[in-house]
Amino acid sequence: MSRAAQNDIPSFPSPEDARRLQAGTHNDPFAVLGRHGGCVAAFHPGIATLEAVSDAASTPLTRHPDAPDLFAGPVPGEGPYRLRATDGAGQIWEFDDPYRFGPVIGEIDEYLLGEGTHRRLWQVLGAHPCRHEGVEGTHFAVWAPNAGRVSVVGPFNGWDGRRHPMRRRGATGIWEIFLPGLGEGTVYKYEILGADGVVLPLKADPVGFGAEHPPATASVVRDIAGYGWHDADWMADRAARNARSAPISVYEVHLGSWRRKPDEGNRPLSYREAAEDLVDYAADMGFTHIEFLPLSEHPFDGSWGYQPVGLFAPTIRHGPPHEFRDLIDAAHRKGLGVILDWVPAHFPSDAHGLARFDGTALYEHADPREGFHHDWNTLIYNFGRTEVANFLFSNALFWLEEYHVDGLRVDAVASMLYRDYSRPEGQWIPNAHGGRENLEAIAMLQRMNTLAYGEVPGILTVAEESTSFPGVSQPVDAGGLGFGYKWNMGWMNDTLDYFGRAPVHRKHHHHQLTFGLLYAFSENFVLPISHDEVVHGKGSILAKMPGTDWEKFANLRAYFGFMWGHPGKKLLFMGQEFAQRAEWDHAGQLDWGVLGAEWHAGVQRLVRDLNAIYRATPALHVKDCEPDGFRWIEANAADISVYAWLRTGEPGDPPVAVICNLTPVERTGIRLGLPHAGRWREVLNTDAAAYGGGNRGNFGGVSATEQPHHGLPASAEVTLPPLSVLYLMPDGV
């Protein structure tokens, strides 16, 4: 640029560029702002004067005649420069010009982002404190392909979208900018000008790592690098702990209501407090894993986290990201795995979230027959769009890699698999073949599972899938969805219905407890007694049990004994382990006070002992998902509501006989087949006095003789206490 041109300030920037910058409609600010040849242009409302400063000299910049907040003029020297401003009160400050910095995103990242195949999307998008071209600051990047302009806004620029418009990266739809001087704790949003020229409601960062405390909705810059983990031993062993042959007993927790601090405004526990109180409790109770209801950032407490807007941000309700890592690290050091509920099925329509993010249906389907969920008034991801699928499967990897999470339990899988899910006739669109399966969602789930298991050794994924969709927990290369496990919703419905009936009627519904064994090994099942069973007027599990208080507690103890003896991994929602009477309240805390009553404390002792026996006894877990680990002894005694079966493990593992009497009548002289003669000791009796029972049974064991029965070579006469479950094992093992 000639010296004459440098001094011809009205021509740089051009009047049109100047007017567009002033109006906030310029879609290519880096083509105008910053250094161009020997001149610099800077847009800064609210200042009196502006100078360009370098090691060589300083030069005043002149207001542009077509834009009162735009300054331009020669920049001294060839090296880096800074800007020096004054205000009307005479204050002076210097700062780095964001528009003098080059791009941060490299060519490979740009290629993968454009292709929708960037496995670690969070390493490029979002807000990253970093050092760029020798200066500390934060790099911001966001996907908004249909935007006319995207700006980072926050208290640092008066929430003025004209101050920091971003650089568009070609055809990728990515916008980026490096803002020097910003770092950890900076509050920000994106101001987006739609292609129609309308400024949208301010948007939180879809890949933001932190957020303000609700009801505030801005994102917060969080430096998630550099955490010092202490869980190397756990990480080395966790593949064995998550295997199909492992004992897996999950304690499902809503962190906001497990325990609260009534003397501190009834606040929930912090992550660090939970790292002590919750982790110690779950470990003492003998659970192998803690599963958290979603901890991704969400605007509404009443959604329990199932309507997230910040999929990459642990909720600030309990502390910042590193403190969430403290919780996971503490769990691992106590020998506990951590599973997170993950919600890729839908998202809320809150204005600051993903809905019409760049002024178009970007993350969601445009057609409400595909993009709107009637049950939850939420929006459904457009799984067929490569960038959206990339966003989701990368998010799965994010939690597994960055936070050492051991597993993801995927919510509402059934709603993803079927295009007509909960839709009336004519209100859904068939797939390309005319069918009801959502082929794009299926492909995304397969991709997610393939990447999760392939990239992060030792993890597990679990599907909450309530239909009979085939192959949910079968490998992708065998045509399955690729999950490690599937919740057995049919088992849960049948067994709760059975145990909710008065015992006098149970003989007419005997099949409800045997039916599940017809399909028990078709998937790798988890037996879930989850939060869904104790909300919305359903009452607690104890409240579902019939009869007097004594009968309710006996029924519940028998139910847990039945569950832990049944094939399948175990999951129990918090509070049920001590027979909470009240329905779960997400805004309160568990009713810990009931543990002062012996029956409640007895149920807690039973669950602790069930976990200990389950973990210590291979026959009860190594073949949870294998048909040769189960054999009926008695499945047809409907008139007396008695069930008995054998659990077996690998050769050499002692078997376990599980015997249930589900009437309030003591049964004596019941002959049951056993694999061999000899003494069989009672390793569990749910009627034991320690659990709140009547202490009836077999005085510690029974003697089996070589009298064949039930197709087995030996048998024994057994006394069955009322409403009870017994576990028998060969003596001496």
N, C-alpha and C positions, 0 to 999 in steps of 0.2 A: 504494500500500500504506500503510495507516495506521501511525502510530508504535507502536500497540499490537501490530499484527501483526509489525512489525519486531523487536520485543523478544520475541516469542513464538517463540524459536528452535526448539523441538521441532517446530513446524508448518512450518518452512521449512528444508530441503526436507521433503516429507511423509515419514512413516516408510517407506512403500513405496518411494519414490524413493531414500531413503537406503540402505535394505537392498539395493536393486538396484545402486546405485553401489558399495557395499562389496563385493558379490559379483561385480562385473564383468559384469553381465547387462543393464545399461541400454542401450537402443538409441537413446535421444534425449538424450544428455548435455547438449546446449546448452539444452534446455528446463529444466534444473535448475541446472547449474553456471554460474558467471559472475554478472553483475549482472542482477537482476530487481527492478525498482522501486528501492527504497532499500536492498535487501539484496544480499549476495553470498554464494555458496557455492563452496567449493573443496575438492577431494579430494587429500590429500597424506599418504600413509603415512610414518611414520618421523620425524615432526617433533614438537617439544614444544609450540611455540606458533605462531600465525599471526595476522598483522594485515593489515587493508586500509589502504593508505596512499595519500593523494592530496595535492595541493597544499594542501588545506584542513586536513587533520588525519590522524591515524591512529586506527583503531578495532580493538581485539582481536576476533578471531572465536572462537566457542565450538564445542567438539566437539559433534557431534550425538549424542544419546543412543542412536540406533539404528544408528550407524555410527562407530566410533572414529576412522576416518581422514578423516571429513568434517567440515569446519569451516564455520560460517555466522554471519552477523551483519550489522549495518548497515554500509554503505559511505559514507564521508564525501564530501560534495560531489557535483557532477553530472558532472564531467569524467572523464578517464581515471584509473585507479587502478593501483597495483602491490600486490604481496603481499610481506610481510616475515616471514621464518620464523626460528625458532631451533631448535637441536637440543639434545640432552641435555648436550652439552659447552659450551653457551653460545655457540656460533658463530651469527652473524647474517648473513643474506643477503637481498637483495631480487630480485624477478623479476617479469616481466609475466605476467599470467594469460591463458593461451591462450583462455579462455572469455569474455573480454571483447571479442574481435575478431569482426567480421562475416565473412560468406562472402567468398571470393576469386573463385570461379567466377561469371561473369556469366550473364545470362539467355540470351544467344545461344549461348554455349558449352554451357550446360545443355541447350538445345533440340537442338543438333547432336549432343551426346553421347547424349541419349535416343533420337534418331533413328538413330544409328549412321552418321552421315555427316560426322563431324568430320575433315577432311583432315589437320589438324595436331594430332593427338591429344596428342602429346608436349608441346605448349605449355600444356596444361591438366592432364593427369595426370602422375604422377611426383612428384619432390621438387624444388622450385624455390626456391633462395635468392632472397629479394625483400624489398622494403620495403613493409609493409602497415600502413596507418593510422599512418604515422610511425614504425614500429618495424621494425628489421631482424630477420629470421628466415627460416624455410623453410616453404613451403606444400606440404603433402602431399595427394595425391588419388589414389584407387584405385577401380576398378570391382569391386564385390562385391555384386550385387543380391540374393542369397539369404542374406546374412549377417544374424545377429541383432545383431552388434556388431563394429566394426572399430576397432582401436587402433594407433597408431604406438608401437613399442617400440624400446629401444636402451639403451646404457650410460647415457644421460642420464636415464633414468627407472627404472633397475634392471631393465629388461625386464619391467616390470609393466604388463600390459594394462589395468589399472584406472585408470592415471594419465592417459592421453591418448586416451580414446575419441573417435571422429571424428563429425562432423556428416553425417547422411544427406541427400542432395539429392533429395528427392521420389522420383519414379518412375524416375529415371535409373539407379539402382543405384550411383551415385557417392557416395563418402564423402570428406570433406575436413576438414582442420584446418590452421591456421597456428600454428606453434610458434615463439614469439619466442626469439631468442638462439641458435638453431641455424643452422649454415651449412656451408660446404665441409668435406668430410671426415667429417661425422657418419655414424656407422654406425647402420643401422636395419633393421627388418623390420615386417611387419604381423602383429598377433595378431588372428585372426578367430574369432568365435564363430558356429558354424553355426546354422542355423535350428532344429536339434534340441537346441541348448543345449550341444553338445560343442565345446570349444576345439580348433581344428585345429593341426597343426604350424605353427610360425612360417613366414611366407611372405616371400620376397624380392619386391621391387617389380617387377611386370611391365613398367612403363615407367620403371624406374630407369635413371639415366645412368651409374652406376658400381657396382662390387661389390668385396668383399674378395678377397684372394688365395685361390684354392682351396688346401686343401679347405674353408676357411671360406666361408660361403654368404650372409652378410648383404649388403644393398645399402648403398651409400655415396653420400651427397649430393655431387653434382658440379655446379659452376656451369659450364654449357656456353656461356654467353653471352660476347660480347665478344672473340672471337678476331680477331686482325689478319691477314687473308689477304694474300698477296703474289703471287697467281696470276691477276691480272686478264687478262693477255695470253692465258694458256692458256684461261681460261673463255670469252673472246671468240672463240677459234678452234676450240674442241673439237667443235662440230657437224661441221665439215669433217673432223676427225681420226677421228670415230666413224662416218662415212658409209659406205654400201655401196661407194662408189668409192674409199675410203681404204685405204692399206696398214695392216692390223691384224695385228700379230704379238705374241702374248700370252705373257708369262713367268709361269707358274703357280707360286705360292710358298706353302709352309707356313712361316709366319714363325718358328714355334718350332723348326724344324730346318734352316733354310737355313744358318745359321752360329751357332755357340755360343761361349761363353767358357770353355774348359776350365780355365783358371787361376782362374776365379771360380765354382767349383762347377758348372761345365758349364751355366751359365744361358744362356737364349736372348738374342738381341739385344733391346734396348729399341727403342721406336718411333724415338727420336732417333738411335740408332746405325744403325738400318736406313735412316733418312733420308739417311745418308751412304753406308754400305757397299753396301746393296742397291740403292739408287737409282743410284749411280754405276756399279755393275756392270751393271745392266739397260740403262742408257743406253749404256754402252760396247759392250755386245753387240748393240745396234741394235734391241732390242725396242721396240714402240710403247706397250705397256701392261703393267702388272703386275697379275695377278689373285691375290688372297689367298684361300686357304681360309678358312672363316668366322672372323671376328674378333669376333663377338658373344660375350658372356660365356657360358661353358659349364663345367659342373662337372668333366668327365672329359677328361683330356688325350688319352686313346686314342680319343675320338670325332672328333679333329682339328677340332673345332668344329661338327660336323654335328648335334650334339644340344644346341642352345643353350637356356638358361633366361633369359637377359637380352638380349632382342632389341634393346634400345635402349642397350646398354652395350658400348663397345669393351672387350675383355678387358684386365684389369689386369695380366696376365702380362707385358706389354711397356711398361706405363706408363699414366698417366691420360689422359682424353679429349683435352686440348689437345695432348699429345705425339703422339697419333695424327694430329691435324690437322697437326702439324709434318711428319710423314711424307708425307702427301698433298700438302701445300704444296711440299715439296722435290721430289717426283716431278713435279708440274706445272711447276715452274721448270726442270726438266731435260727437259721435253718429253715426259713419260710420263703416260699415263692410268692411273687406278686403278679396277679392277673388284673388287667384293666378292662372294664367294659368299654367297647369301642363302637361308635355309631356312624357307619357310613351309609345308612339307608336314607336319611333325610336330614333337613336342617330347618330352623325356624325362619319366619319371614320378617324378623326384626329389621328395621330400616338400616341399622349400622352393620348388618351382617352380609351374607353372601347373596341375598335376594337381589336380582337385577343389578349385579355388582357394577357393571360398567354401563348401565342404562339398557342392557338387553338381558334376556334369559341366558346367562352365561354358565353358571354352575347347574342350573335347573333346566328341565324341559320347558319349552315355551307353551306347549299344549297342555292345559290342565288335566287332560285325560291321562297324561304321562307324568306331569310335573307337580301335581298337587295331591297331598295325602289327606283324605277326608277324615280319617280316624283321629289324627293328631293336628290337623290344620297346619301342616308343614309342607315344605317343598322337597321334591325328590330329585336327587342328583341325576344328571344326564350321563349315565354310565358309558354310553357309547361315544362320548366325546373324549378323544385321547388325552387332552390336557386335564380333564376332570378325573378320569381314571388315574392318571399320573398323580394328581393331587392326593387321591385317596390311598393308593398303594404306597406312596412315599410316606404318607402320614403313619401308616402301620409300621414301617421300618423305623421311623423317627422315634416312636415310643420304645421300641425294642432295642434300638442301638443307643440313643442318647440317654435314656433313663434306666437301662438294664432291666426293663420290664420282662418278666418271664413268659407272659402269655397275654393274648387278647381274646376276650369273649365278645363275639360280634353280635350285636343286638339286632333283633327284628329281621333275621335273614329271610324268613318266609315272605315278608312284604317285598323283599328285593327280587325273589325268584319268580314271582308271578305278576304279569301285567294286569291281571284282573283282581288282584288281592284287594278284598273289601270294597269292590266296585260293582255297582249294579250293571245289568245288561245294557250295552250300548255306551257305557261310560269308560271304555278302555279300548286301546288300539292293539290289535294282534301283532305278533312279531313278523319278520319277513317271510316266514313259512305259514303264516295264518294261525299259529298256535298261541298259547297263553304264557309260555315261558319267557322270561326276560333274558334273552340271550346275552345282552350287553352286560347286565349285572352279573350273570353267571361267569362271563369271561373276566370281569374285574375281580371277583372273588377268587377265581382260580389263579389269576395273576398275583394277587396279594399273597395267597398261601404259598405259591411256588417261590416267590421272592422271600417271604418271611422265613420259611424253612431252609431255603438255600443260602440266604445271606447271614442269618443269625443262628448259629448252632445251638441246639438244646431247647428252643422255645416250644410253646404249644399254642394252638388256636382252637377255639371252641365256638360252635354255632348254636345260637338260640333259634332253632328251626322247628316249627310246630306241625309241619305236615309230613307226609311220607315221601318227600322228594328223595330219589335214590342216590346213594353214594356220597352223602354229605361228608362223611369222614373217610372216604376212599381217596387214594392218590389221584392227582390230576392226570397223570399218564395212563391211569386205568379208567379214565372217564369220570372221576369223581370231582367234588368241589375242592378237595385237598385239605379240609380241616382235620385237626388231630382228634377232636372229640365233638360230640353233639349232645345237647341237652335232651333228655328223654322226657318230653312233655306228656306223652301218652301214659307212661308209668306214673308220673306225678298226678295226673288227673284221675286215673283209675284208683290208685291207692288212697288218695285223700277222700274220694267219694266213698270207698269201702269203709275206711276207718271212721268216717263221719256218720255212718249208719248205726242205729241201735244194734247190739250184738244179736238180738233175737231175729233180726232180718238178714244177717250176714250170710246165712246158709243159702239164701236165694241169689247171692251175688258173689259166690265163691270164686267164680272165674275171673273176677276183676284182679285178683292177686296172682293168678296163674297165667293169664293171657299175655302179660308182658314177657314171659319167657319164650313165647313163640317167635319174638323178634329181637330178643335181648342182645343178640350177637350180630345183628345185621349192620350195626354201626358201633363205633367206640363211644359208649354212652356214659354221660354223667347223670346221676339221679339228683334232680334239683328241687329242693324246697326253698324257693327263692322269695325275694321281696314281693313279687307279683301275687303271692298267695296270702299276703297279710296286709293288704291295702284295699281302698275303695269299698269298704263295708264288708269285706270278707272275714274280718276278725283275725285273731292270732291262730296259730296251729292248735294251741291248747283249747281255744274256744270252739274249734271245729269238732272236738271229740265229744261223744255223747255221754249222758249219765250224770251221776253225782260227781262231786269234786274228786273223790277217791277214784272213781272209774275214769274220769278224764285224764288224770295223771297216769293211771295204769295203762290206759290206751296209748297215751303219748309215749310212754317208755317202751311199750311193745312196738309201736310204729318205728321208733328209732332203732330198736333191736332188729326188726325186720329189714329196715333200710340198710343198715351197716352189714347185714349178713347176705344181702341180695347182690348179684353181680352188677358191677358198674361203679364208677367213681362217685364220690359223695359231695354234695353242696348243701350247706345250711345257712339260712339268713340269720343275721345277728339277732339276739334276743330269744330265738327259739331254743337255743341250747340251755336256757334256764326256764323255759316254759313261761315266757312273758304272757300275761293275761290280756293286755290291751293290744289293739291293732297298732301297727307301726305308725308313728307320727314323724314325718321328716323334719318338722320344726322343733321337736322336743329332743329327748334323749331316751335311751332304753330305761326301763323301770328296774334299775339295779336294786332298789330297796326290797324287792320281793325275795331276794336271796336270804333275807332273814328268816323266811319260812322254810321248814325242813323239806317239804315236797319239792319246792323250786330248787333248793340246793341239791336235792337228790337227783333231779333230772340233769343238773349241771355235772354232777359227779359221774352219772351214767355216760353222758356224751364224752367226757374226758376219758373214761375207761374204754368206751367203744373205739375212740380214735387210737388209743394205745394198743388195744388188741388187734385192730385192723392193720396198724403199721407193723406190728411185731409178728404177724401170722401170715406167711406167704400164701397159704391156701385161700385167704380172704381177699387177696389183691392181685397176685401175679397173673391170674387168668380172668380178671374182671371182664375182659372183652373177648374171651375165647370159650366156645361151647363145651370143650372138653374139661372145663373147670367147674362144671355144674352137673348135678344129677338129682332128680327128684327121688325122695324116699316115699313121701306120701303127698299126693296132690289132689286126692279125690274125697277126702273126709269132710265133705260139705256139711253134713248133719251136725258135726261137732266143731266145725270151723278150725280144724287142725291142719297145719302144713308142716312138712319137714323136707329138707334137702341136704345134700352134701356139697361142700365147696372143697375143691382140690387144687393143688398147685403143680409144681414140677415133680418128677419122680424123687421120692425121698422126703417131700414136704408132708408133714402130718395133716390129715384131712380135718375138716370141721363139720360137724352136724349141726344144722340150724333148725330149731323146732319151735313152732308158734302155736299157742292156744289163744284164740281171739274171741273167746267167750268169757264171761265173768264166773265160770264154773270150773272148779279144780278138777282135773282129769287124772285119775290114777290107773295104774296097770295098762298104760298105753304101750303096746309093743311096736317097736320101730326097728327096721333093718339097719345094720351097720356093716362096714367093710370087713371088720375082723373082731374076734372075741377079745375079752380082756377088760380092764378097767378104763372107763371113759369119764374124765373129770368135767365138772361144770366150770367152764372158764368164764361164763357170763350167765347171769340170771337177772332179768329185769325186775323180778319181784323181790330182789334182795333188800334187806332193811336199809342198807346204806343208800339206796336209791329212793327210799320212801315206800317200799313195798312191804308185803306181809311176811317175808323171809320163809316162804314155802318152797319146796322143791325136792331135791334128791340127796340132801346131806352131803353135798360136794361132788357127787358122781354116781355113776351106775356101772353095773357089771354086765358085759355082753357075753352071751354064750354062743356056741356054734350051732345055733338054731336058725336056719335060713328064714328070711322074711323080706318081703318087698323086693325080691330078686337079689338080695344081698346074702352073703354066706353066714352072717351072724345077726344077732338081734338082742335087744334089751328091753325090759319093762321100765317105763319112764313115768314119773309123776310130773304133770304140767300144772303149775300154779295158774290161777285165773288171770286172763289178760296179760300174758307174759310171753317172752321169747327166751329160749335157752340156747347156749352154744356149748357143745360137747367136743372134747378132743381126747385122743388116746393118752392115757396116763404115761408119765415118764418123758414127755417131750415138751 
